[in-house]
Amino acid sequence: MEKNPQTEANKRWQEKNKERAKYTSARSRARSFIKNSALEEDLEEFMELILERKKSLNEMQNDHANE
């Protein structure tokens, strides 16, 4: 059976970019869960987690700006 060139190219890219591929996959799963499965309680929890993460990122950015 002949292999699909695009599939082979995707595999090579994923091997060379493991961290980016892992990030992209996790982001895709999160979006899918939120769009298709999340309950209201889940969304409320995620909103809190998002706010905490944004605060943390802003603090890290400010720390780097002050160096």
MMTF fields as JSON, N, C-alpha, C and O atoms, coordinates in Angstrom:
{
  "mmtfVersion": "1.0.0",
  "mmtfProducer": "UNKNOWN",
  "numBonds": 267,
  "numAtoms": 268,
  "numGroups": 67,
  "numChains": 1,
  "numModels": 1,
  "chainsPerModel": [1],
  "groupsPerChain": [67],
  "chainIdList": ["A"],
  "bondAtomList": [4, 2, 8, 6, 12, 10, 16, 14, 20, 18, 24, 22, 28, 26, 32, 30, 36, 34, 40, 38, 44, 42, 48, 46, 52, 50, 56, 54, 60, 58, 64, 62, 68, 66, 72, 70, 76, 74, 80, 78, 84, 82, 88, 86, 92, 90, 96, 94, 100, 98, 104, 102, 108, 106, 112, 110, 116, 114, 120, 118, 124, 122, 128, 126, 132, 130, 136, 134, 140, 138, 144, 142, 148, 146, 152, 150, 156, 154, 160, 158, 164, 162, 168, 166, 172, 170, 176, 174, 180, 178, 184, 182, 188, 186, 192, 190, 196, 194, 200, 198, 204, 202, 208, 206, 212, 210, 216, 214, 220, 218, 224, 222, 228, 226, 232, 230, 236, 234, 240, 238, 244, 242, 248, 246, 252, 250, 256, 254, 260, 258, 264, 262],
  "bondOrderList": [1, 1, 1, 1, 1, 1, 1, 1, 1, 1, 1, 1, 1, 1, 1, 1, 1, 1, 1, 1, 1, 1, 1, 1, 1, 1, 1, 1, 1, 1, 1, 1, 1, 1, 1, 1, 1, 1, 1, 1, 1, 1, 1, 1, 1, 1, 1, 1, 1, 1, 1, 1, 1, 1, 1, 1, 1, 1, 1, 1, 1, 1, 1, 1, 1, 1],
  "groupList": [{"groupName": "MET", "atomNameList": ["N", "CA", "C", "O"], "elementList": ["N", "C", "C", "O"], "formalChargeList": [0, 0, 0, 0], "bondAtomList": [1, 0, 2, 1, 3, 2], "bondOrderList": [1, 1, 2], "singleLetterCode": "M", "chemCompType": "L-PEPTIDE LINKING"}, {"groupName": "GLU", "atomNameList": ["N", "CA", "C", "O"], "elementList": ["N", "C", "C", "O"], "formalChargeList": [0, 0, 0, 0], "bondAtomList": [1, 0, 2, 1, 3, 2], "bondOrderList": [1, 1, 2], "singleLetterCode": "E", "chemCompType": "L-PEPTIDE LINKING"}, {"groupName": "LYS", "atomNameList": ["N", "CA", "C", "O"], "elementList": ["N", "C", "C", "O"], "formalChargeList": [0, 0, 0, 0], "bondAtomList": [1, 0, 2, 1, 3, 2], "bondOrderList": [1, 1, 2], "singleLetterCode": "K", "chemCompType": "L-PEPTIDE LINKING"}, {"groupName": "ASN", "atomNameList": ["N", "CA", "C", "O"], "elementList": ["N", "C", "C", "O"], "formalChargeList": [0, 0, 0, 0], "bondAtomList": [1, 0, 2, 1, 3, 2], "bondOrderList": [1, 1, 2], "singleLetterCode": "N", "chemCompType": "L-PEPTIDE LINKING"}, {"groupName": "PRO", "atomNameList": ["N", "CA", "C", "O"], "elementList": ["N", "C", "C", "O"], "formalChargeList": [0, 0, 0, 0], "bondAtomList": [1, 0, 2, 1, 3, 2], "bondOrderList": [1, 1, 2], "singleLetterCode": "P", "chemCompType": "L-PEPTIDE LINKING"}, {"groupName": "GLN", "atomNameList": ["N", "CA", "C", "O"], "elementList": ["N", "C", "C", "O"], "formalChargeList": [0, 0, 0, 0], "bondAtomList": [1, 0, 2, 1, 3, 2], "bondOrderList": [1, 1, 2], "singleLetterCode": "Q", "chemCompType": "L-PEPTIDE LINKING"}, {"groupName": "THR", "atomNameList": ["N", "CA", "C", "O"], "elementList": ["N", "C", "C", "O"], "formalChargeList": [0, 0, 0, 0], "bondAtomList": [1, 0, 2, 1, 3, 2], "bondOrderList": [1, 1, 2], "singleLetterCode": "T", "chemCompType": "L-PEPTIDE LINKING"}, {"groupName": "ALA", "atomNameList": ["N", "CA", "C", "O"], "elementList": ["N", "C", "C", "O"], "formalChargeList": [0, 0, 0, 0], "bondAtomList": [1, 0, 2, 1, 3, 2], "bondOrderList": [1, 1, 2], "singleLetterCode": "A", "chemCompType": "L-PEPTIDE LINKING"}, {"groupName": "ARG", "atomNameList": ["N", "CA", "C", "O"], "elementList": ["N", "C", "C", "O"], "formalChargeList": [0, 0, 0, 0], "bondAtomList": [1, 0, 2, 1, 3, 2], "bondOrderList": [1, 1, 2], "singleLetterCode": "R", "chemCompType": "L-PEPTIDE LINKING"}, {"groupName": "TRP", "atomNameList": ["N", "CA", "C", "O"], "elementList": ["N", "C", "C", "O"], "formalChargeList": [0, 0, 0, 0], "bondAtomList": [1, 0, 2, 1, 3, 2], "bondOrderList": [1, 1, 2], "singleLetterCode": "W", "chemCompType": "L-PEPTIDE LINKING"}, {"groupName": "TYR", "atomNameList": ["N", "CA", "C", "O"], "elementList": ["N", "C", "C", "O"], "formalChargeList": [0, 0, 0, 0], "bondAtomList": [1, 0, 2, 1, 3, 2], "bondOrderList": [1, 1, 2], "singleLetterCode": "Y", "chemCompType": "L-PEPTIDE LINKING"}, {"groupName": "SER", "atomNameList": ["N", "CA", "C", "O"], "elementList": ["N", "C", "C", "O"], "formalChargeList": [0, 0, 0, 0], "bondAtomList": [1, 0, 2, 1, 3, 2], "bondOrderList": [1, 1, 2], "singleLetterCode": "S", "chemCompType": "L-PEPTIDE LINKING"}, {"groupName": "PHE", "atomNameList": ["N", "CA", "C", "O"], "elementList": ["N", "C", "C", "O"], "formalChargeList": [0, 0, 0, 0], "bondAtomList": [1, 0, 2, 1, 3, 2], "bondOrderList": [1, 1, 2], "singleLetterCode": "F", "chemCompType": "L-PEPTIDE LINKING"}, {"groupName": "ILE", "atomNameList": ["N", "CA", "C", "O"], "elementList": ["N", "C", "C", "O"], "formalChargeList": [0, 0, 0, 0], "bondAtomList": [1, 0, 2, 1, 3, 2], "bondOrderList": [1, 1, 2], "singleLetterCode": "I", "chemCompType": "L-PEPTIDE LINKING"}, {"groupName": "LEU", "atomNameList": ["N", "CA", "C", "O"], "elementList": ["N", "C", "C", "O"], "formalChargeList": [0, 0, 0, 0], "bondAtomList": [1, 0, 2, 1, 3, 2], "bondOrderList": [1, 1, 2], "singleLetterCode": "L", "chemCompType": "L-PEPTIDE LINKING"}, {"groupName": "ASP", "atomNameList": ["N", "CA", "C", "O"], "elementList": ["N", "C", "C", "O"], "formalChargeList": [0, 0, 0, 0], "bondAtomList": [1, 0, 2, 1, 3, 2], "bondOrderList": [1, 1, 2], "singleLetterCode": "D", "chemCompType": "L-PEPTIDE LINKING"}, {"groupName": "HIS", "atomNameList": ["N", "CA", "C", "O"], "elementList": ["N", "C", "C", "O"], "formalChargeList": [0, 0, 0, 0], "bondAtomList": [1, 0, 2, 1, 3, 2], "bondOrderList": [1, 1, 2], "singleLetterCode": "H", "chemCompType": "L-PEPTIDE LINKING"}],
  "groupTypeList": [0, 1, 2, 3, 4, 5, 6, 1, 7, 3, 2, 8, 9, 5, 1, 2, 3, 2, 1, 8, 7, 2, 10, 6, 11, 7, 8, 11, 8, 7, 8, 11, 12, 13, 2, 3, 11, 7, 14, 1, 1, 15, 14, 1, 1, 12, 0, 1, 14, 13, 14, 1, 8, 2, 2, 11, 14, 3, 1, 0, 5, 3, 15, 16, 7, 3, 1],
  "groupIdList": [1, 2, 3, 4, 5, 6, 7, 8, 9, 10, 11, 12, 13, 14, 15, 16, 17, 18, 19, 20, 21, 22, 23, 24, 25, 26, 27, 28, 29, 30, 31, 32, 33, 34, 35, 36, 37, 38, 39, 40, 41, 42, 43, 44, 45, 46, 47, 48, 49, 50, 51, 52, 53, 54, 55, 56, 57, 58, 59, 60, 61, 62, 63, 64, 65, 66, 67],
  "secStructList": [7, 7, 7, 7, 2, 2, 2, 2, 2, 2, 2, 2, 2, 2, 2, 2, 6, 2, 2, 2, 2, 2, 2, 2, 2, 2, 2, 2, 2, 2, 2, 2, 2, 2, 2, 2, 6, 7, 7, 2, 2, 2, 2, 2, 2, 2, 2, 2, 2, 2, 2, 2, 2, 2, 2, 2, 2, 2, 2, 2, 2, 2, 2, 2, 2, 6, 7],
  "xCoordList": [0.845, 0.0, 0.883, 1.851, 0.545, 1.323, 0.974, -0.194, 1.994, 1.791, 1.446, 1.967, 0.566, 0.153, 1.306, 1.77, 1.772, 2.898, 2.6, 3.492, 1.358, 1.023, 1.1, 1.574, 0.635, 0.699, 2.147, 2.486, 2.981, 4.405, 5.043, 5.856, 4.678, 5.218, 4.756, 5.526, 3.492, 2.983, 3.76, 4.103, 4.039, 4.794, 6.19, 6.677, 6.835, 8.182, 8.135, 8.993, 7.137, 7.015, 6.815, 7.442, 5.944, 5.682, 6.936, 7.17, 7.733, 8.981, 9.961, 10.656, 10.019, 10.94, 10.425, 11.213, 9.125, 8.497, 7.622, 6.44, 8.196, 7.419, 6.682, 5.504, 7.348, 6.709, 5.552, 4.492, 5.742, 4.681, 3.512, 2.353, 3.809, 2.754, 1.961, 0.738, 2.645, 1.986, 1.078, -0.057, 1.578, 0.808, -0.44, -1.541, -0.263, -1.372, -2.437, -3.632, -2.012, -2.948, -3.739, -4.954, -3.055, -3.726, -4.727, -5.834, -4.347, -5.235, -6.473, -7.584, -6.287, -7.401, -8.364, -9.58, -7.819, -8.667, -9.444, -10.622, -8.782, -9.452, -10.598, -11.693, -10.351, -11.403, -12.581, -13.739, -12.276, -13.329, -14.167, -15.395, -13.522, -14.252, -15.161, -16.329, -14.629, -15.418, -16.612, -17.727, -16.392, -17.468, -18.518, -19.702, -18.099, -18.998, -19.444, -20.47, -18.717, -19.02, -19.159, -19.819, -18.561, -18.494, -19.876, -20.752, -20.032, -21.238, -21.01, -19.888, -22.071, -21.95, -20.934, -20.155, -20.948, -19.986, -18.549, -17.649, -18.349, -17.019, -16.586, -15.454, -17.489, -17.162, -16.826, -15.918, -17.551, -17.253, -15.862, -15.11, -15.524, -14.193, -13.118, -12.087, -13.364, -12.385, -12.188, -11.072, -13.265, -13.142, -12.21, -11.373, -12.353, -11.465, -10.02, -9.099, -9.831, -8.481, -7.865, -6.674, -8.669, -8.185, -7.741, -6.684, -8.538, -8.17, -6.88, -6.027, -6.737, -5.502, -4.302, -3.237, -4.473, -3.374, -2.987, -1.802, -3.974, -3.69, -2.922, -1.977, -3.336, -2.642, -1.194, -0.282, -0.988, 0.359, 1.224, 2.382, 0.666, 1.412, 1.758, 2.858, 0.813, 1.069, 2.173, 3.024, 2.158, 3.209, 4.565, 5.56, 4.613, 5.879, 6.369, 7.563, 5.444, 5.806, 6.337, 7.311, 5.7, 6.154, 7.512, 8.35, 7.738, 9.039, 10.161, 11.248, 9.881, 10.889, 11.12, 12.235, 10.082, 10.218, 11.042, 11.691, 11.015, 11.736, 13.184, 13.913, 13.594, 14.987, 15.943, 17.145],
  "yCoordList": [-1.189, 0.0, 1.244, 1.33, 2.191, 3.415, 4.378, 4.542, 5.006, 5.944, 7.322, 7.753, 7.994, 9.34, 10.307, 10.377, 11.048, 11.983, 13.028, 13.4, 13.501, 14.51, 13.918, 14.571, 12.687, 12.018, 11.839, 12.043, 11.465, 11.298, 12.631, 12.695, 13.687, 15.019, 15.456, 16.047, 15.165, 15.518, 14.782, 15.374, 13.515, 12.726, 13.301, 13.4, 13.682, 14.272, 15.585, 15.837, 16.424, 17.706, 17.459, 18.123, 16.507, 16.215, 15.707, 16.042, 14.915, 14.434, 15.576, 15.591, 16.519, 17.651, 18.707, 19.487, 18.738, 19.788, 19.184, 19.513, 18.312, 17.56, 18.46, 18.235, 19.454, 20.336, 21.118, 21.239, 21.65, 22.402, 21.478, 21.868, 20.259, 19.3, 18.936, 18.803, 18.776, 18.467, 19.626, 19.407, 20.849, 22.047, 22.145, 22.376, 21.969, 22.08, 21.026, 21.313, 19.827, 18.744, 19.037, 18.842, 19.502, 19.821, 20.957, 20.909, 21.966, 23.094, 22.633, 23.076, 21.767, 21.243, 20.44, 20.582, 19.599, 18.813, 19.72, 19.483, 20.758, 21.688, 22.414, 22.524, 22.9, 23.603, 22.677, 23.062, 21.468, 20.504, 20.201, 20.147, 20.005, 19.728, 20.895, 20.698, 22.1, 23.279, 23.425, 23.689, 23.259, 23.445, 22.343, 22.607, 21.114, 19.98, 19.26, 18.58, 19.382, 18.534, 19.258, 18.755, 20.408, 21.075, 21.438, 21.901, 21.214, 21.633, 23.034, 23.54, 23.653, 25.011, 25.071, 26.019, 24.046, 24.015, 23.958, 24.584, 23.197, 23.107, 24.474, 24.901, 25.155, 26.464, 27.47, 28.285, 27.419, 28.316, 28.047, 28.977, 26.771, 26.421, 26.884, 27.419, 26.673, 27.084, 28.59, 29.075, 29.326, 30.787, 31.198, 32.083, 30.562, 30.854, 30.495, 31.262, 29.326, 28.895, 29.836, 30.14, 30.291, 31.216, 32.53, 33.061, 33.046, 34.302, 34.148, 35.035, 33.027, 32.767, 32.678, 33.22, 31.992, 31.83, 33.177, 33.472, 33.986, 35.312, 36.162, 36.863, 36.095, 36.848, 36.39, 37.211, 35.09, 34.53, 34.96, 35.339, 34.9, 35.311, 36.798, 37.2, 37.607, 39.052, 39.334, 40.195, 38.606, 38.781, 38.381, 39.069, 37.276, 36.839, 37.874, 38.166, 38.435, 39.436, 40.698, 41.296, 41.092, 42.269, 42.032, 42.934, 40.839, 40.503, 40.599, 41.098, 40.119, 40.164, 41.602, 41.954, 42.425, 43.812, 44.619, 45.596, 44.203, 44.919, 44.463, 44.994, 43.502, 43.012, 43.901, 43.639],
  "zCoordList": [0.0, 0.0, 0.0, 0.756, -0.844, -0.97, 0.16, 0.512, 0.719, 1.821, 1.278, 0.249, 1.983, 1.614, 1.907, 3.045, 0.909, 1.138, 2.215, 2.978, 2.281, 3.284, 4.687, 5.616, 4.837, 6.135, 6.561, 7.727, 5.639, 5.94, 6.316, 7.238, 5.606, 5.919, 7.305, 8.062, 7.639, 8.973, 10.055, 11.078, 9.846, 10.827, 11.019, 12.145, 9.913, 10.013, 10.785, 11.631, 10.502, 11.208, 12.705, 13.53, 13.06, 14.472, 15.175, 16.336, 14.496, 15.092, 15.337, 16.353, 14.425, 14.558, 15.54, 16.073, 15.779, 16.586, 17.679, 17.786, 18.48, 19.467, 20.455, 20.734, 20.976, 21.965, 21.342, 21.956, 20.134, 19.459, 19.122, 19.263, 18.679, 18.357, 19.615, 19.559, 20.736, 22.007, 22.426, 22.851, 22.305, 22.632, 21.751, 22.251, 20.447, 19.505, 19.777, 19.704, 20.086, 20.382, 21.658, 21.696, 22.694, 23.957, 23.759, 24.296, 23.001, 22.735, 21.974, 22.264, 21.024, 20.246, 21.115, 20.993, 21.992, 22.892, 23.841, 24.108, 24.349, 25.268, 24.572, 25.123, 23.383, 22.634, 22.354, 22.516, 21.936, 21.631, 22.871, 22.79, 24.004, 25.238, 25.594, 25.928, 25.523, 25.875, 24.933, 25.385, 23.647, 22.669, 22.731, 22.526, 23.01, 22.818, 24.078, 24.053, 25.174, 26.323, 27.649, 28.559, 27.775, 29.075, 29.605, 28.874, 30.884, 31.59, 32.146, 32.131, 32.631, 33.159, 34.302, 34.397, 35.174, 36.291, 35.772, 36.331, 34.694, 34.081, 33.581, 33.812, 32.898, 32.335, 33.426, 33.263, 34.535, 35.65, 36.207, 36.498, 36.354, 36.846, 35.868, 36.275, 34.581, 33.573, 33.576, 33.388, 33.788, 33.84, 34.975, 34.803, 36.121, 37.252, 36.916, 37.198, 36.312, 35.944, 34.913, 34.977, 33.974, 32.95, 33.583, 33.243, 34.492, 35.164, 35.961, 35.945, 36.653, 37.406, 36.473, 36.772, 35.339, 34.382, 33.773, 33.62, 33.431, 32.879, 33.883, 33.522, 35.151, 36.197, 36.308, 36.408, 36.29, 36.377, 35.187, 35.362, 33.998, 32.804, 32.848, 32.468, 33.312, 33.425, 34.436, 34.211, 35.552, 36.556, 35.996, 36.228, 35.262, 34.65, 33.65, 33.589, 32.858, 31.864, 32.555, 32.098, 33.642, 34.37, 35.011, 35.035, 35.526, 36.113, 35.069, 35.358, 33.863, 32.8, 32.329, 31.944, 32.357, 31.929, 32.92, 32.546, 34.199, 35.243, 35.402, 36.24, 34.618, 34.723, 33.979, 33.963]
}
